[in-house]
Amino acid sequence: MPNEILWFIFLIFDLSAVILMFKLWGKHGLYAMIASSVIICNIQVIAIVKMFGLVATLGNIVYASIFLSTDILSECYGKKEARRGVWIGFFCLFWAMIAMQFAIRFVPDASDFIMPHLKQVFSLLPRVSAASLAAYLISQHHDIWAFHLLKKKTEGRYLWLRNNLSTAVSQLIDSLVFTLGAFWGVYGYEVLIQIIVTTYLFKIIVAALDTPFIYLARKLKSA
């Protein structure tokens, strides 16, 4: 299956999972989605793929859907609950990074064949996670601030505008901070620029396509 089709199918699954978790468990379901997604996307982002003729990292869909979760929290529960979701995600990623650094330092049994693969993946995690944690905290707090500023300015109207505009600026901040922090010196300048442009482009596409999902979430909350 081509990467482009797989990307779109996974996009629908991921955004639908956010809404399902919200429907089943409300804000607690969104906290769980943020916690799991922030770990998943930091593993996926290690892989580099080509889509639509462009070089990009994996993890863009999962990471972008975190902004959907925090925007739903902002819209339905307020700034305090959205920030709580951000900090829950921060702690879960930090703990996953620590736990896996312990794991790869155990001496495997002679019968083991998994440890080399774990080391190959998670030996990269500290730098990726450090860059991700910095980008995550800066961009998410900006997103919450911008979302509520726009909500106040528009007197609660134009949900589509604050969802997309706050995310667009926040994702640009995130793409710059993360890519430069995680991959500076790993890839050449041309690849770095491609990664920044493509990751931002794909995140913006996800942000635009998640607009009906945030309207659905608000409808579920008011039902």
MODELLER restraints for C-alpha pairs under 7 A, 6 or more apart:
rsr = mdl.restraints
at = mdl.atoms
rsr.add(forms.Gaussian(group=physical.xy_distance, feature=features.Distance(at['CA:3:A'], at['CA:51:A']), mean=6.05, stdev=0.5))
rsr.add(forms.Gaussian(group=physical.xy_distance, feature=features.Distance(at['CA:4:A'], at['CA:51:A']), mean=5.80, stdev=0.5))
rsr.add(forms.Gaussian(group=physical.xy_distance, feature=features.Distance(at['CA:4:A'], at['CA:52:A']), mean=6.78, stdev=0.5))
rsr.add(forms.Gaussian(group=physical.xy_distance, feature=features.Distance(at['CA:11:A'], at['CA:61:A']), mean=6.06, stdev=0.5))
rsr.add(forms.Gaussian(group=physical.xy_distance, feature=features.Distance(at['CA:14:A'], at['CA:62:A']), mean=6.83, stdev=0.5))
rsr.add(forms.Gaussian(group=physical.xy_distance, feature=features.Distance(at['CA:15:A'], at['CA:65:A']), mean=6.40, stdev=0.5))
rsr.add(forms.Gaussian(group=physical.xy_distance, feature=features.Distance(at['CA:15:A'], at['CA:210:A']), mean=6.81, stdev=0.5))
rsr.add(forms.Gaussian(group=physical.xy_distance, feature=features.Distance(at['CA:18:A'], at['CA:30:A']), mean=6.75, stdev=0.5))
rsr.add(forms.Gaussian(group=physical.xy_distance, feature=features.Distance(at['CA:18:A'], at['CA:33:A']), mean=6.58, stdev=0.5))
rsr.add(forms.Gaussian(group=physical.xy_distance, feature=features.Distance(at['CA:18:A'], at['CA:69:A']), mean=6.81, stdev=0.5))
rsr.add(forms.Gaussian(group=physical.xy_distance, feature=features.Distance(at['CA:19:A'], at['CA:213:A']), mean=6.99, stdev=0.5))
rsr.add(forms.Gaussian(group=physical.xy_distance, feature=features.Distance(at['CA:19:A'], at['CA:217:A']), mean=6.39, stdev=0.5))
rsr.add(forms.Gaussian(group=physical.xy_distance, feature=features.Distance(at['CA:21:A'], at['CA:29:A']), mean=4.65, stdev=0.5))
rsr.add(forms.Gaussian(group=physical.xy_distance, feature=features.Distance(at['CA:21:A'], at['CA:30:A']), mean=6.32, stdev=0.5))
rsr.add(forms.Gaussian(group=physical.xy_distance, feature=features.Distance(at['CA:22:A'], at['CA:29:A']), mean=5.18, stdev=0.5))
rsr.add(forms.Gaussian(group=physical.xy_distance, feature=features.Distance(at['CA:22:A'], at['CA:30:A']), mean=5.79, stdev=0.5))
rsr.add(forms.Gaussian(group=physical.xy_distance, feature=features.Distance(at['CA:23:A'], at['CA:220:A']), mean=6.88, stdev=0.5))
rsr.add(forms.Gaussian(group=physical.xy_distance, feature=features.Distance(at['CA:27:A'], at['CA:73:A']), mean=6.69, stdev=0.5))
rsr.add(forms.Gaussian(group=physical.xy_distance, feature=features.Distance(at['CA:30:A'], at['CA:69:A']), mean=5.79, stdev=0.5))
rsr.add(forms.Gaussian(group=physical.xy_distance, feature=features.Distance(at['CA:31:A'], at['CA:85:A']), mean=5.33, stdev=0.5))
rsr.add(forms.Gaussian(group=physical.xy_distance, feature=features.Distance(at['CA:31:A'], at['CA:88:A']), mean=6.98, stdev=0.5))
rsr.add(forms.Gaussian(group=physical.xy_distance, feature=features.Distance(at['CA:34:A'], at['CA:66:A']), mean=5.59, stdev=0.5))
rsr.add(forms.Gaussian(group=physical.xy_distance, feature=features.Distance(at['CA:34:A'], at['CA:69:A']), mean=6.88, stdev=0.5))
rsr.add(forms.Gaussian(group=physical.xy_distance, feature=features.Distance(at['CA:34:A'], at['CA:85:A']), mean=6.81, stdev=0.5))
rsr.add(forms.Gaussian(group=physical.xy_distance, feature=features.Distance(at['CA:34:A'], at['CA:89:A']), mean=5.58, stdev=0.5))
rsr.add(forms.Gaussian(group=physical.xy_distance, feature=features.Distance(at['CA:35:A'], at['CA:88:A']), mean=6.37, stdev=0.5))
rsr.add(forms.Gaussian(group=physical.xy_distance, feature=features.Distance(at['CA:35:A'], at['CA:89:A']), mean=4.40, stdev=0.5))
rsr.add(forms.Gaussian(group=physical.xy_distance, feature=features.Distance(at['CA:35:A'], at['CA:92:A']), mean=5.81, stdev=0.5))
rsr.add(forms.Gaussian(group=physical.xy_distance, feature=features.Distance(at['CA:37:A'], at['CA:62:A']), mean=5.80, stdev=0.5))
rsr.add(forms.Gaussian(group=physical.xy_distance, feature=features.Distance(at['CA:37:A'], at['CA:63:A']), mean=6.58, stdev=0.5))
rsr.add(forms.Gaussian(group=physical.xy_distance, feature=features.Distance(at['CA:37:A'], at['CA:66:A']), mean=6.88, stdev=0.5))
rsr.add(forms.Gaussian(group=physical.xy_distance, feature=features.Distance(at['CA:38:A'], at['CA:63:A']), mean=6.50, stdev=0.5))
rsr.add(forms.Gaussian(group=physical.xy_distance, feature=features.Distance(at['CA:38:A'], at['CA:89:A']), mean=6.17, stdev=0.5))
rsr.add(forms.Gaussian(group=physical.xy_distance, feature=features.Distance(at['CA:38:A'], at['CA:93:A']), mean=6.37, stdev=0.5))
rsr.add(forms.Gaussian(group=physical.xy_distance, feature=features.Distance(at['CA:39:A'], at['CA:93:A']), mean=5.46, stdev=0.5))
rsr.add(forms.Gaussian(group=physical.xy_distance, feature=features.Distance(at['CA:41:A'], at['CA:59:A']), mean=4.32, stdev=0.5))
rsr.add(forms.Gaussian(group=physical.xy_distance, feature=features.Distance(at['CA:41:A'], at['CA:62:A']), mean=5.68, stdev=0.5))
rsr.add(forms.Gaussian(group=physical.xy_distance, feature=features.Distance(at['CA:41:A'], at['CA:63:A']), mean=5.73, stdev=0.5))
rsr.add(forms.Gaussian(group=physical.xy_distance, feature=features.Distance(at['CA:42:A'], at['CA:59:A']), mean=6.91, stdev=0.5))
rsr.add(forms.Gaussian(group=physical.xy_distance, feature=features.Distance(at['CA:42:A'], at['CA:129:A']), mean=6.63, stdev=0.5))
rsr.add(forms.Gaussian(group=physical.xy_distance, feature=features.Distance(at['CA:44:A'], at['CA:58:A']), mean=5.17, stdev=0.5))
rsr.add(forms.Gaussian(group=physical.xy_distance, feature=features.Distance(at['CA:44:A'], at['CA:59:A']), mean=4.88, stdev=0.5))
rsr.add(forms.Gaussian(group=physical.xy_distance, feature=features.Distance(at['CA:45:A'], at['CA:57:A']), mean=5.25, stdev=0.5))
rsr.add(forms.Gaussian(group=physical.xy_distance, feature=features.Distance(at['CA:45:A'], at['CA:58:A']), mean=4.63, stdev=0.5))
rsr.add(forms.Gaussian(group=physical.xy_distance, feature=features.Distance(at['CA:45:A'], at['CA:59:A']), mean=4.86, stdev=0.5))
rsr.add(forms.Gaussian(group=physical.xy_distance, feature=features.Distance(at['CA:46:A'], at['CA:57:A']), mean=6.96, stdev=0.5))
rsr.add(forms.Gaussian(group=physical.xy_distance, feature=features.Distance(at['CA:47:A'], at['CA:57:A']), mean=5.86, stdev=0.5))
rsr.add(forms.Gaussian(group=physical.xy_distance, feature=features.Distance(at['CA:47:A'], at['CA:58:A']), mean=5.77, stdev=0.5))
rsr.add(forms.Gaussian(group=physical.xy_distance, feature=features.Distance(at['CA:48:A'], at['CA:55:A']), mean=6.92, stdev=0.5))
rsr.add(forms.Gaussian(group=physical.xy_distance, feature=features.Distance(at['CA:48:A'], at['CA:56:A']), mean=5.74, stdev=0.5))
rsr.add(forms.Gaussian(group=physical.xy_distance, feature=features.Distance(at['CA:48:A'], at['CA:57:A']), mean=4.53, stdev=0.5))
rsr.add(forms.Gaussian(group=physical.xy_distance, feature=features.Distance(at['CA:48:A'], at['CA:58:A']), mean=6.27, stdev=0.5))
rsr.add(forms.Gaussian(group=physical.xy_distance, feature=features.Distance(at['CA:49:A'], at['CA:55:A']), mean=5.90, stdev=0.5))
rsr.add(forms.Gaussian(group=physical.xy_distance, feature=features.Distance(at['CA:49:A'], at['CA:56:A']), mean=5.49, stdev=0.5))
rsr.add(forms.Gaussian(group=physical.xy_distance, feature=features.Distance(at['CA:49:A'], at['CA:57:A']), mean=6.00, stdev=0.5))
rsr.add(forms.Gaussian(group=physical.xy_distance, feature=features.Distance(at['CA:49:A'], at['CA:58:A']), mean=6.80, stdev=0.5))
rsr.add(forms.Gaussian(group=physical.xy_distance, feature=features.Distance(at['CA:50:A'], at['CA:56:A']), mean=5.98, stdev=0.5))
rsr.add(forms.Gaussian(group=physical.xy_distance, feature=features.Distance(at['CA:54:A'], at['CA:198:A']), mean=6.83, stdev=0.5))
rsr.add(forms.Gaussian(group=physical.xy_distance, feature=features.Distance(at['CA:55:A'], at['CA:194:A']), mean=6.08, stdev=0.5))
rsr.add(forms.Gaussian(group=physical.xy_distance, feature=features.Distance(at['CA:55:A'], at['CA:195:A']), mean=6.20, stdev=0.5))
rsr.add(forms.Gaussian(group=physical.xy_distance, feature=features.Distance(at['CA:55:A'], at['CA:198:A']), mean=6.92, stdev=0.5))
rsr.add(forms.Gaussian(group=physical.xy_distance, feature=features.Distance(at['CA:56:A'], at['CA:195:A']), mean=5.13, stdev=0.5))
rsr.add(forms.Gaussian(group=physical.xy_distance, feature=features.Distance(at['CA:56:A'], at['CA:198:A']), mean=5.61, stdev=0.5))
rsr.add(forms.Gaussian(group=physical.xy_distance, feature=features.Distance(at['CA:56:A'], at['CA:199:A']), mean=6.02, stdev=0.5))
rsr.add(forms.Gaussian(group=physical.xy_distance, feature=features.Distance(at['CA:57:A'], at['CA:195:A']), mean=6.71, stdev=0.5))
rsr.add(forms.Gaussian(group=physical.xy_distance, feature=features.Distance(at['CA:57:A'], at['CA:199:A']), mean=6.76, stdev=0.5))
rsr.add(forms.Gaussian(group=physical.xy_distance, feature=features.Distance(at['CA:60:A'], at['CA:199:A']), mean=6.37, stdev=0.5))
rsr.add(forms.Gaussian(group=physical.xy_distance, feature=features.Distance(at['CA:60:A'], at['CA:202:A']), mean=6.66, stdev=0.5))
rsr.add(forms.Gaussian(group=physical.xy_distance, feature=features.Distance(at['CA:60:A'], at['CA:203:A']), mean=5.98, stdev=0.5))
rsr.add(forms.Gaussian(group=physical.xy_distance, feature=features.Distance(at['CA:61:A'], at['CA:203:A']), mean=6.77, stdev=0.5))
rsr.add(forms.Gaussian(group=physical.xy_distance, feature=features.Distance(at['CA:61:A'], at['CA:206:A']), mean=6.61, stdev=0.5))
rsr.add(forms.Gaussian(group=physical.xy_distance, feature=features.Distance(at['CA:64:A'], at['CA:203:A']), mean=5.53, stdev=0.5))
rsr.add(forms.Gaussian(group=physical.xy_distance, feature=features.Distance(at['CA:64:A'], at['CA:206:A']), mean=6.45, stdev=0.5))
rsr.add(forms.Gaussian(group=physical.xy_distance, feature=features.Distance(at['CA:64:A'], at['CA:207:A']), mean=6.87, stdev=0.5))
rsr.add(forms.Gaussian(group=physical.xy_distance, feature=features.Distance(at['CA:67:A'], at['CA:167:A']), mean=6.96, stdev=0.5))
rsr.add(forms.Gaussian(group=physical.xy_distance, feature=features.Distance(at['CA:68:A'], at['CA:210:A']), mean=6.95, stdev=0.5))
rsr.add(forms.Gaussian(group=physical.xy_distance, feature=features.Distance(at['CA:68:A'], at['CA:214:A']), mean=6.99, stdev=0.5))
rsr.add(forms.Gaussian(group=physical.xy_distance, feature=features.Distance(at['CA:70:A'], at['CA:82:A']), mean=5.15, stdev=0.5))
rsr.add(forms.Gaussian(group=physical.xy_distance, feature=features.Distance(at['CA:70:A'], at['CA:85:A']), mean=6.78, stdev=0.5))
rsr.add(forms.Gaussian(group=physical.xy_distance, feature=features.Distance(at['CA:71:A'], at['CA:163:A']), mean=6.73, stdev=0.5))
rsr.add(forms.Gaussian(group=physical.xy_distance, feature=features.Distance(at['CA:72:A'], at['CA:214:A']), mean=6.20, stdev=0.5))
rsr.add(forms.Gaussian(group=physical.xy_distance, feature=features.Distance(at['CA:72:A'], at['CA:217:A']), mean=6.83, stdev=0.5))
rsr.add(forms.Gaussian(group=physical.xy_distance, feature=features.Distance(at['CA:73:A'], at['CA:81:A']), mean=6.15, stdev=0.5))
rsr.add(forms.Gaussian(group=physical.xy_distance, feature=features.Distance(at['CA:73:A'], at['CA:82:A']), mean=4.95, stdev=0.5))
rsr.add(forms.Gaussian(group=physical.xy_distance, feature=features.Distance(at['CA:74:A'], at['CA:81:A']), mean=6.98, stdev=0.5))
rsr.add(forms.Gaussian(group=physical.xy_distance, feature=features.Distance(at['CA:74:A'], at['CA:82:A']), mean=5.23, stdev=0.5))
rsr.add(forms.Gaussian(group=physical.xy_distance, feature=features.Distance(at['CA:74:A'], at['CA:144:A']), mean=6.91, stdev=0.5))
rsr.add(forms.Gaussian(group=physical.xy_distance, feature=features.Distance(at['CA:76:A'], at['CA:218:A']), mean=6.55, stdev=0.5))
rsr.add(forms.Gaussian(group=physical.xy_distance, feature=features.Distance(at['CA:76:A'], at['CA:221:A']), mean=6.92, stdev=0.5))
rsr.add(forms.Gaussian(group=physical.xy_distance, feature=features.Distance(at['CA:79:A'], at['CA:144:A']), mean=6.66, stdev=0.5))
rsr.add(forms.Gaussian(group=physical.xy_distance, feature=features.Distance(at['CA:86:A'], at['CA:140:A']), mean=6.86, stdev=0.5))
rsr.add(forms.Gaussian(group=physical.xy_distance, feature=features.Distance(at['CA:90:A'], at['CA:133:A']), mean=6.61, stdev=0.5))
rsr.add(forms.Gaussian(group=physical.xy_distance, feature=features.Distance(at['CA:97:A'], at['CA:125:A']), mean=6.63, stdev=0.5))
rsr.add(forms.Gaussian(group=physical.xy_distance, feature=features.Distance(at['CA:97:A'], at['CA:126:A']), mean=6.42, stdev=0.5))
rsr.add(forms.Gaussian(group=physical.xy_distance, feature=features.Distance(at['CA:100:A'], at['CA:122:A']), mean=6.67, stdev=0.5))
rsr.add(forms.Gaussian(group=physical.xy_distance, feature=features.Distance(at['CA:104:A'], at['CA:115:A']), mean=6.85, stdev=0.5))
rsr.add(forms.Gaussian(group=physical.xy_distance, feature=features.Distance(at['CA:104:A'], at['CA:118:A']), mean=6.68, stdev=0.5))
rsr.add(forms.Gaussian(group=physical.xy_distance, feature=features.Distance(at['CA:104:A'], at['CA:119:A']), mean=5.64, stdev=0.5))
rsr.add(forms.Gaussian(group=physical.xy_distance, feature=features.Distance(at['CA:108:A'], at['CA:115:A']), mean=6.69, stdev=0.5))
rsr.add(forms.Gaussian(group=physical.xy_distance, feature=features.Distance(at['CA:127:A'], at['CA:182:A']), mean=5.93, stdev=0.5))
rsr.add(forms.Gaussian(group=physical.xy_distance, feature=features.Distance(at['CA:128:A'], at['CA:182:A']), mean=4.90, stdev=0.5))
rsr.add(forms.Gaussian(group=physical.xy_distance, feature=features.Distance(at['CA:131:A'], at['CA:177:A']), mean=6.99, stdev=0.5))
rsr.add(forms.Gaussian(group=physical.xy_distance, feature=features.Distance(at['CA:131:A'], at['CA:178:A']), mean=5.04, stdev=0.5))
rsr.add(forms.Gaussian(group=physical.xy_distance, feature=features.Distance(at['CA:131:A'], at['CA:181:A']), mean=4.92, stdev=0.5))
rsr.add(forms.Gaussian(group=physical.xy_distance, feature=features.Distance(at['CA:131:A'], at['CA:182:A']), mean=5.39, stdev=0.5))
rsr.add(forms.Gaussian(group=physical.xy_distance, feature=features.Distance(at['CA:132:A'], at['CA:178:A']), mean=5.47, stdev=0.5))
rsr.add(forms.Gaussian(group=physical.xy_distance, feature=features.Distance(at['CA:135:A'], at['CA:174:A']), mean=4.83, stdev=0.5))
rsr.add(forms.Gaussian(group=physical.xy_distance, feature=features.Distance(at['CA:135:A'], at['CA:177:A']), mean=5.31, stdev=0.5))
rsr.add(forms.Gaussian(group=physical.xy_distance, feature=features.Distance(at['CA:135:A'], at['CA:178:A']), mean=5.35, stdev=0.5))
rsr.add(forms.Gaussian(group=physical.xy_distance, feature=features.Distance(at['CA:136:A'], at['CA:174:A']), mean=6.59, stdev=0.5))
rsr.add(forms.Gaussian(group=physical.xy_distance, feature=features.Distance(at['CA:139:A'], at['CA:170:A']), mean=4.78, stdev=0.5))
rsr.add(forms.Gaussian(group=physical.xy_distance, feature=features.Distance(at['CA:139:A'], at['CA:171:A']), mean=6.62, stdev=0.5))
rsr.add(forms.Gaussian(group=physical.xy_distance, feature=features.Distance(at['CA:139:A'], at['CA:173:A']), mean=5.95, stdev=0.5))
rsr.add(forms.Gaussian(group=physical.xy_distance, feature=features.Distance(at['CA:139:A'], at['CA:174:A']), mean=5.37, stdev=0.5))
rsr.add(forms.Gaussian(group=physical.xy_distance, feature=features.Distance(at['CA:140:A'], at['CA:170:A']), mean=6.89, stdev=0.5))
rsr.add(forms.Gaussian(group=physical.xy_distance, feature=features.Distance(at['CA:142:A'], at['CA:170:A']), mean=6.12, stdev=0.5))
rsr.add(forms.Gaussian(group=physical.xy_distance, feature=features.Distance(at['CA:143:A'], at['CA:166:A']), mean=5.27, stdev=0.5))
rsr.add(forms.Gaussian(group=physical.xy_distance, feature=features.Distance(at['CA:143:A'], at['CA:167:A']), mean=5.91, stdev=0.5))
rsr.add(forms.Gaussian(group=physical.xy_distance, feature=features.Distance(at['CA:143:A'], at['CA:170:A']), mean=5.44, stdev=0.5))
rsr.add(forms.Gaussian(group=physical.xy_distance, feature=features.Distance(at['CA:146:A'], at['CA:166:A']), mean=5.26, stdev=0.5))
rsr.add(forms.Gaussian(group=physical.xy_distance, feature=features.Distance(at['CA:147:A'], at['CA:162:A']), mean=5.37, stdev=0.5))
rsr.add(forms.Gaussian(group=physical.xy_distance, feature=features.Distance(at['CA:147:A'], at['CA:163:A']), mean=6.77, stdev=0.5))
rsr.add(forms.Gaussian(group=physical.xy_distance, feature=features.Distance(at['CA:147:A'], at['CA:166:A']), mean=5.43, stdev=0.5))
rsr.add(forms.Gaussian(group=physical.xy_distance, feature=features.Distance(at['CA:150:A'], at['CA:162:A']), mean=5.67, stdev=0.5))
rsr.add(forms.Gaussian(group=physical.xy_distance, feature=features.Distance(at['CA:151:A'], at['CA:157:A']), mean=6.92, stdev=0.5))
rsr.add(forms.Gaussian(group=physical.xy_distance, feature=features.Distance(at['CA:151:A'], at['CA:162:A']), mean=6.69, stdev=0.5))
rsr.add(forms.Gaussian(group=physical.xy_distance, feature=features.Distance(at['CA:160:A'], at['CA:211:A']), mean=6.06, stdev=0.5))
rsr.add(forms.Gaussian(group=physical.xy_distance, feature=features.Distance(at['CA:164:A'], at['CA:207:A']), mean=6.05, stdev=0.5))
rsr.add(forms.Gaussian(group=physical.xy_distance, feature=features.Distance(at['CA:164:A'], at['CA:208:A']), mean=6.32, stdev=0.5))
rsr.add(forms.Gaussian(group=physical.xy_distance, feature=features.Distance(at['CA:167:A'], at['CA:207:A']), mean=6.87, stdev=0.5))
rsr.add(forms.Gaussian(group=physical.xy_distance, feature=features.Distance(at['CA:168:A'], at['CA:204:A']), mean=6.16, stdev=0.5))
rsr.add(forms.Gaussian(group=physical.xy_distance, feature=features.Distance(at['CA:171:A'], at['CA:200:A']), mean=6.44, stdev=0.5))
rsr.add(forms.Gaussian(group=physical.xy_distance, feature=features.Distance(at['CA:171:A'], at['CA:203:A']), mean=6.95, stdev=0.5))
rsr.add(forms.Gaussian(group=physical.xy_distance, feature=features.Distance(at['CA:172:A'], at['CA:200:A']), mean=6.13, stdev=0.5))
rsr.add(forms.Gaussian(group=physical.xy_distance, feature=features.Distance(at['CA:175:A'], at['CA:196:A']), mean=5.77, stdev=0.5))
rsr.add(forms.Gaussian(group=physical.xy_distance, feature=features.Distance(at['CA:175:A'], at['CA:199:A']), mean=6.68, stdev=0.5))
rsr.add(forms.Gaussian(group=physical.xy_distance, feature=features.Distance(at['CA:175:A'], at['CA:200:A']), mean=5.99, stdev=0.5))
rsr.add(forms.Gaussian(group=physical.xy_distance, feature=features.Distance(at['CA:176:A'], at['CA:196:A']), mean=6.41, stdev=0.5))
rsr.add(forms.Gaussian(group=physical.xy_distance, feature=features.Distance(at['CA:179:A'], at['CA:196:A']), mean=6.34, stdev=0.5))
